[in-house]
Amino acid sequence: MASIVCRRSGLLRYQVVRSYATASSSTPRNPAFADKLASGPSLDDFISGDVDADPSPSRITLGNTKSPRLPSYLKTTIPTGQSFSSIKKDLRGLGLHTVCEEARCPNIGDCWGGSSDASPEENKRKATATIMLMGDTCTRGCRFCSVKTSRAPPPLDPHEPENTAEAVSRWGLGYIVLTSVDRDDLVDGGAAHFASTIRKIKQKAPNILVEALTGDFQGSKAEVELVAKSGLDVYAHNIETVEALTPFVRDRRAKFRQSLKVLEWAKEAGVKVTKTSIMLGVGETEEQVLDALKELRKSNVDVVTFGQYMRPTKKHMKVDRYVEPAEFEKWKQVAEDMGFLYVASGPLVRSSYKAGEFYIENILRGKANPARGVKAEVLSQGSTIETSST
């Protein structure tokens, strides 16, 4: 700032002079790059195609180089096709929500896409769709899940059990998986709504096998038993991760031991098959995974699946590492040797990925040997649909 005395009034005036912290320099920051750019081809050269390829171009890396890069075996194609569009239209027409969409499942194209060689009817019979009951808004906020959250979600749709049963019977499927968001705002956690949906499906299509993937109902044994005794065939509840990481991965209201109790109560209520899922790549150790499997066997859990944690958005917890397919195969063998009835393990496997239902369906229909740890050949690959919960 400079001071100036006015000649007429004799008053002292101030003039603001704008300046920069450092003097400007005509010297480029990267002289080598500037020289290369100046001596390079012009726009006319590019238009005419008279440009020689640089045998050793400089490599520019964009993005965060500290995080592990997505391996090629985890990359999937954008879902398209007549079967995909048809299933999406049916779901929207009935006002139903799917975990496939809400949780951004990487298998949605595989499960909904069908085959170009098959007829639309055949694709529908083989499709696996995950319908999420009780709305699309969860009262919990697990750090791995992209489903919307709220302390006060919209009220339940009283017509949803009927609409869900109608959707299932319309597709003519042989095996379905129902799931839901957590509804801690409800007195019973939505257990009665869940049980009503299962009963209506069984009324409309008695031959359909039903798997229910439920929440923990805040550790209420009565609510777990209500769903377990509703006529379902498989009771699923995911522990998600090892015990030590549960407070950092799942919502604070979800507890490892509480989840084990849910699976135990379902078994005690007479459910034939119980099932759970574990994500790998969130920071777990080999010893912790092994301890989790031992606890699951103590709770008489029949089926376990292993899958890679995939970060849905930048707002969610980071991926600790991408697990190699060989390690998934190792855990499959370890779990089978421990006596689990069925194990699905792979980078893109999810808790109700369609590959698992083919075997479980045959167990429930008595077409395979139910002895623990014994692999049975799949005699008929029945079609599946998942209708889900987090």
Beta strands, then each sheet from edge to edge (+ up, - down):
strand 1: 2-5
strand 2: 12-15
strand 3: 97-98
strand 4: 131-133
strand 5: 137-138
strand 6: 148-149
strand 7: 175-180
strand 8: 209-213
strand 9: 234-236
strand 10: 273-280
strand 11: 303-308
strand 12: 342-345
strand 13: 384-386
sheet 1: 1+ 2-
sheet 2: 3+ 4- 7- 8- 9- 10- 11- 12-
sheet 3: 3+ 4- 7- 13-
sheet 4: 5+ 6+
end
